[in-house]
Amino acid sequence: MPSLTRGAFLKTAAASAAALALAACSTGSNGGSDSSSSASASSSAEQDAFPVTIEHAYGKTTVDAEPKRVVGIGWINAEVALSLGVVPVGSGQVGWGELQPLHGLVR
């Protein structure tokens, strides 16, 4: 496997930084349209999101309505829920192969 030289690494880092700087200067695809119209469009899209069918390795799962209470089995599941804007009501703590409840988190 070829090794990455210091010069090649620095050139790649500089090119990446330049690309990020140019992307930060862009106005986006909407061209500065009204934010209230985009907010109403996203809320209507959220209402139309259910039922949703998800295909996975074990087949298909259909979620008929928006979940009201979400629990993460492990900390990473809770982090995924938080990144999607859902606050989990509980989570488990994984410790060396054992699943232990976080007693203070569940209300």
C-alpha positions in Angstrom: 0.0 0.0 0.0 1.5 3.4 -1.0 2.3 5.7 1.9 1.1 9.3 2.0 4.0 11.7 2.0 4.0 14.9 4.0 3.8 17.1 0.9 0.8 15.2 -0.5 -0.9 15.4 2.9 -0.4 19.1 3.1 -1.7 19.7 -0.4 -4.8 17.6 0.3 -5.4 19.5 3.5 -5.0 22.8 1.8 -7.4 21.8 -1.1 -9.9 20.6 1.5 -9.7 23.8 3.5 -10.2 25.9 0.3 -13.2 23.8 -0.7 -14.8 24.3 2.7 -14.1 28.0 2.6 -15.8 28.3 -0.8 -18.8 26.2 0.3 -19.2 28.5 3.3 -19.4 31.5 1.1 -22.2 30.2 -1.0 -25.8 31.4 -0.6 -27.3 27.9 -0.9 -29.8 26.6 -3.5 -32.8 28.6 -2.4 -31.2 32.0 -3.4 -32.3 33.7 -0.2 -36.0 32.9 -0.3 -38.4 33.6 2.5 -37.7 31.4 5.6 -41.4 31.2 6.6 -42.3 29.5 3.3 -39.6 26.9 3.8 -40.7 26.4 7.4 -44.3 25.7 6.4 -43.1 23.4 3.6 -41.1 21.4 6.1 -44.0 21.1 8.6 -46.3 19.8 5.8 -43.6 17.4 4.8 -43.4 16.1 8.4 -47.1 15.6 8.4 -46.9 13.6 5.2 -44.0 11.5 6.4 -46.1 8.8 8.0 -46.7 5.9 7.5 -43.2 5.1 6.4 -41.8 1.7 5.4 -38.1 1.0 6.1 -36.4 -1.8 4.3 -33.5 -3.5 6.2 -31.6 -6.7 6.4 -34.4 -8.5 8.1 -37.2 -7.4 5.8 -39.5 -4.4 6.1 -40.8 -2.4 9.0 -43.8 0.0 8.7 -44.1 2.9 11.2 -47.8 3.9 11.0 -47.6 7.2 13.0 -45.0 9.5 14.5 -43.5 7.9 17.7 -44.5 9.7 20.9 -41.9 8.2 23.3 -38.5 7.0 22.1 -36.0 4.9 24.1 -32.4 4.3 23.0 -31.1 0.8 23.7 -27.5 2.2 23.9 -26.0 5.6 24.1 -25.3 5.7 20.3 -29.1 5.1 19.7 -29.9 8.0 21.9 -27.4 10.2 20.1 -29.0 9.2 16.7 -32.4 10.2 18.0 -31.1 13.5 19.3 -29.5 14.3 16.0 -32.9 13.7 14.3 -34.5 16.2 16.7 -36.2 13.5 19.0 -35.5 13.7 22.7 -35.4 10.1 24.1 -37.3 9.4 27.3 -34.7 6.8 28.3 -31.5 5.1 27.4 -29.4 2.1 28.4 -25.8 2.2 29.5 -23.6 -0.4 27.9 -20.7 -1.6 30.1 -18.5 -4.5 29.1 -21.2 -6.5 27.5 -23.9 -5.8 30.1 -26.9 -3.6 29.5 -27.6 -1.4 32.5 -30.5 1.1 32.9 -29.8 4.7 33.5 -32.2 5.2 36.4 -32.1 9.0 36.5 -32.9 9.4 32.8 -36.3 7.7 32.6 -39.1 9.8 34.1 
